[in-house]
Amino acid sequence: MEIFPDIPLPEPQQRTVDAMRAVLADGDCPASGPLYFMYRSLAQNESDRLWLEEHRIRYDLTVIPAATLCSEFVKTKGHYHPVNPAGVGYTELYQVISGQAHYLLQKEDCSDAVVVRAAAGDVVLIPPGYGHVTINPAEEELAMVNLVSASFASVYAPFEERRGAAFYEMCSGWEKNPHYPLHPVLRFEDAREYPEYGILHGRRIYDLIGSEDIAGILNRPEKYPALF
């Protein structure tokens, strides 16, 4: 899948090993350097940029090279979303452009945890109330894009305080993070579609720019209870 055919990307933000130590299975792992790259607030043209800004939405790209850190697969730092003015957590929509992804979702009270498996073209909608970490479990680069509300700042502290998510994906399999007092049964699901809103595997989520339903799902998910 193409991100943009002809538009150069800006300089990315980098997440380094040192910035990730607080959430690694082995915080003393001797690795160093950048782990993944984030390109924020992208738009193909001025019309799309204006719509995104008016609806308080960002379109981002994240590139995660294949790597392991002392036998743990490379991953994003992980974060939660705060609640919106209606008291419901903001959502986020991802799509894998290339490679494979495991999206580890968990409730902050650890009452539920699920791994959503996604391949190139697949879409993944993060439901309200779930923190999430994206893992590259393959031997190839993972590139993914996302649509997310620009009305909040991500909350990293719960993951930092507990040294990551409730589970680590190691080369040997999934391991429980011992810094959690309890662990739910880890569930596994394949990525699913939401055809009633045009959220389909293989259809670029960029093409959803302009959809009032997408703006609503991302900013006012309480109006779409059937989705979650």
Number of C-alpha atoms within 10 A of each C-alpha: 11 9 15 12 7 8 11 8 12 11 10 14 13 16 17 15 20 16 14 19 17 19 21 23 24 14 16 12 15 10 14 11 11 16 23 23 19 19 17 18 17 19 20 14 9 9 10 16 17 12 16 23 13 9 19 16 21 18 22 18 22 21 21 24 20 19 19 18 21 17 15 22 21 24 28 20 22 23 21 25 23 20 16 17 10 10 10 16 21 26 24 18 20 22 29 26 23 18 22 23 26 23 24 26 27 23 17 16 12 17 11 15 23 19 21 20 18 22 18 18 21 26 27 23 22 20 20 21 19 23 24 24 19 20 25 25 22 17 13 14 18 24 23 25 24 20 25 24 24 17 15 14 11 13 14 16 14 15 21 18 12 16 23 26 30 25 19 21 21 17 13 8 10 12 13 16 18 13 12 15 9 13 16 16 11 16 12 14 12 13 18 16 16 13 9 8 14 16 22 18 21 15 15 21 24 19 11 16 20 14 12 11 17 22 21 15 23 27 26 21 23 19 12 12 8 7 13 10
